[in-house]
Amino acid sequence: MSRLIQRILLVDDDSTYLHRLARALRDRGYTVSAVESAEEAPAAAAELKPDAAVLDLKLPAASGLVCLRELRAEWPELRVLILTGYASIATAMEAVRQGAWDYITKPADADQILAALQRDPSAPQEETEIATPSLDRLEWEHIQRVLKDNHGNVSQTAVMLGMHRRSLQRKLRKLPPNG
């Protein structure tokens, strides 16, 4: 079942992460096309004819799951890896149900992505315990997601979260909680 992967399509709206990952994959000898939206993905895929695609779950206009469906409809053999900074069992199950090869959380480096793309999903995997994130970690991730949705506007994020701006600023100064 193992297939050689040479061409990889990357779709992620985080420009810095996208370009670092693209460079890391190119440095490892892969041909890479990197785009920042689901709308650009089909045209980039048609040009590249990828063996694999790495899609961010949360994209600005259309989600990574919409992009997954579109790419799989055109290229049914395409290995699609879903990346997200906000993992949940429900979205993982939905991604796999819709044909994702695998699902991993950000930040994932090039080696982790390549390992996931090369893994045979029908082969038994080592059992690993899935750690449930702490309430503090979930709160931090939610704040980061809302802040990103508001393009870094702290005042608007505070309004959206129903908290005082200064309270939010204090929370933003803290490092993300472990676990």
Phi, psi and omega per residue, in radians:
M1 nan -0.337 -3.107
S2 -1.190 2.312 -3.101
R3 -2.186 2.511 -3.141
L4 -1.277 2.245 3.117
I5 -1.838 2.166 3.141
Q6 -2.153 -0.586 -3.068
R7 -2.063 2.214 -3.062
I8 -2.215 2.267 3.036
L9 -1.682 2.245 3.096
L10 -1.958 2.311 3.092
V11 -2.299 1.948 -3.118
D12 -2.736 2.364 -3.121
D13 -1.462 -0.131 3.064
D14 -1.488 1.671 -3.002
S15 -0.983 -0.767 -3.120
T16 -1.092 -0.866 3.130
Y17 -1.079 -0.771 -3.123
L18 -1.000 -0.864 -3.077
H19 -1.268 -0.570 3.064
R20 -1.162 -0.764 3.134
L21 -1.137 -0.746 3.114
A22 -1.043 -0.779 3.138
R23 -1.113 -0.741 -3.141
A24 -1.108 -0.688 3.122
L25 -1.229 -0.688 3.093
R26 -1.110 -0.691 3.112
D27 -1.082 -0.418 3.123
R28 -1.601 0.084 3.048
G29 1.685 0.148 -3.138
Y30 -1.582 2.631 2.996
T31 -1.573 2.225 -2.998
V32 -2.263 2.424 2.946
S33 -2.095 2.228 -3.082
A34 -2.098 2.177 3.100
V35 -2.280 2.748 -3.016
E36 -1.808 0.110 3.126
S37 -2.610 2.741 3.099
A38 -1.133 -0.516 -3.131
E39 -1.159 -0.570 -3.136
E40 -1.417 -0.316 -3.001
A41 -1.083 -0.837 -3.108
P42 -1.040 -0.723 3.132
A43 -1.163 -0.722 3.114
A44 -1.134 -0.677 3.120
A45 -1.181 -0.697 3.124
A46 -1.077 -0.640 3.139
E47 -1.327 -0.750 -3.063
L48 -1.400 -0.606 -2.995
K49 0.959 1.111 -3.010
P50 -1.252 2.725 2.997
D51 -1.562 -0.411 -3.101
A52 -2.624 2.714 3.063
A53 -2.325 2.485 3.080
V54 -2.085 2.001 -3.035
L55 -2.036 2.349 2.985
D56 -1.295 2.403 -3.140
L57 -1.172 -0.721 -3.056
K58 -1.816 1.785 3.102
L59 -1.986 2.745 -3.008
P60 -0.990 -0.994 -3.050
A61 -1.633 -0.986 3.135
A62 -1.983 2.482 -3.100
S63 -1.286 2.925 3.072
G64 -1.092 -0.484 3.112
L65 -1.213 -0.638 3.065
V66 -1.129 -0.786 3.117
C67 -1.079 -0.724 3.100
L68 -0.987 -0.865 -3.138
R69 -1.051 -0.768 -3.124
E70 -1.116 -0.797 -3.125
L71 -1.167 -0.740 -3.134
R72 -1.187 -0.522 3.096
A73 -1.146 -0.681 -3.118
E74 -1.470 -0.651 -3.108
W75 -2.247 1.472 -3.041
P76 -1.099 -0.426 -3.123
E77 -1.547 -0.032 -3.087
L78 -1.134 2.278 3.044
R79 -1.472 2.058 -3.105
V80 -1.996 2.156 3.105
L81 -1.862 2.231 3.116
I82 -1.707 2.265 3.078
L83 -1.968 2.468 3.023
T84 -2.678 2.631 3.040
G85 -1.567 -0.156 -3.049
Y86 -2.216 1.309 -3.040
A87 -1.340 2.516 2.978
S88 -2.596 2.710 3.133
I89 -1.080 -0.688 -3.107
A90 -1.084 -0.799 -3.128
T91 -1.235 -0.586 3.086
A92 -1.097 -0.809 3.141
M93 -1.101 -0.732 3.137
E94 -1.138 -0.727 3.128
A95 -1.087 -0.795 3.138
V96 -1.168 -0.715 3.118
R97 -1.033 -0.613 -3.127
Q98 -1.513 0.073 3.018
G99 1.898 0.170 3.097
A100 -1.158 2.474 3.100
W101 -1.220 -0.725 -3.130
D102 -2.816 3.073 -3.035
Y103 -2.562 2.092 3.117
I104 -2.351 2.769 -3.101
T105 -1.650 2.639 3.062
K106 -1.427 2.744 -0.100
P107 -1.378 2.215 3.084
A108 -1.965 2.374 3.128
D109 -1.598 3.065 -3.077
A110 -1.039 -0.691 -3.128
D111 -1.146 -0.701 3.102
Q112 -1.138 -0.713 -3.140
I113 -1.146 -0.785 3.128
L114 -1.124 -0.692 3.100
A115 -1.086 -0.735 3.131
A116 -1.148 -0.680 3.140
L117 -1.229 -0.499 -3.131
Q118 -1.512 -0.306 -3.091
R119 -1.155 2.439 3.085
D120 -1.525 1.974 -3.068
P121 -1.161 -0.330 3.133
S122 -1.476 -0.266 3.120
A123 -1.322 2.480 3.115
P124 -1.125 2.395 3.131
Q125 -1.800 2.734 3.056
E126 -1.095 2.439 3.109
E127 -1.325 2.155 3.091
T128 -2.119 2.472 3.138
E129 -1.370 2.236 3.117
I130 -1.512 2.054 -3.119
A131 -1.382 2.260 3.068
T132 -1.387 2.192 -3.128
P133 -1.152 2.610 3.117
S134 -1.241 2.842 3.109
L135 -1.069 -0.665 3.094
D136 -1.089 -0.715 3.134
R137 -1.156 -0.753 3.113
L138 -1.084 -0.706 3.109
E139 -1.112 -0.787 -3.140
W140 -1.052 -0.787 3.139
E141 -1.107 -0.703 3.127
H142 -1.126 -0.749 3.100
I143 -1.069 -0.772 3.141
Q144 -1.093 -0.696 3.135
R145 -1.134 -0.805 -3.141
V146 -1.164 -0.685 3.096
L147 -1.071 -0.757 3.111
K148 -1.120 -0.745 3.117
D149 -1.063 -0.481 3.118
N150 -1.707 0.316 3.066
H151 0.956 0.669 3.081
G152 1.408 0.081 -3.132
N153 -1.364 1.840 -3.065
V154 -1.165 -0.722 -3.129
S155 -1.079 -0.806 -3.140
Q156 -1.166 -0.644 3.108
T157 -1.121 -0.742 3.106
A158 -1.045 -0.740 3.105
V159 -1.075 -0.819 -3.119
M160 -1.078 -0.617 -3.119
L161 -1.525 -0.143 3.140
G162 1.215 0.661 3.120
M163 -2.325 2.839 3.118
H164 -1.213 2.498 -3.111
R165 -0.994 -0.734 -3.122
R166 -1.150 -0.646 3.083
S167 -1.093 -0.737 3.112
L168 -1.124 -0.747 3.130
Q169 -1.050 -0.681 3.095
R170 -1.092 -0.758 3.134
K171 -1.140 -0.641 -3.122
L172 -1.218 -0.451 3.128
R173 -1.282 -0.376 -3.118
K174 -1.359 2.644 3.048
L175 -1.279 2.701 3.120
P176 -1.104 2.415 3.136
P177 -1.173 2.565 3.046
N178 -1.363 2.463 3.071
G179 1.134 nan nan
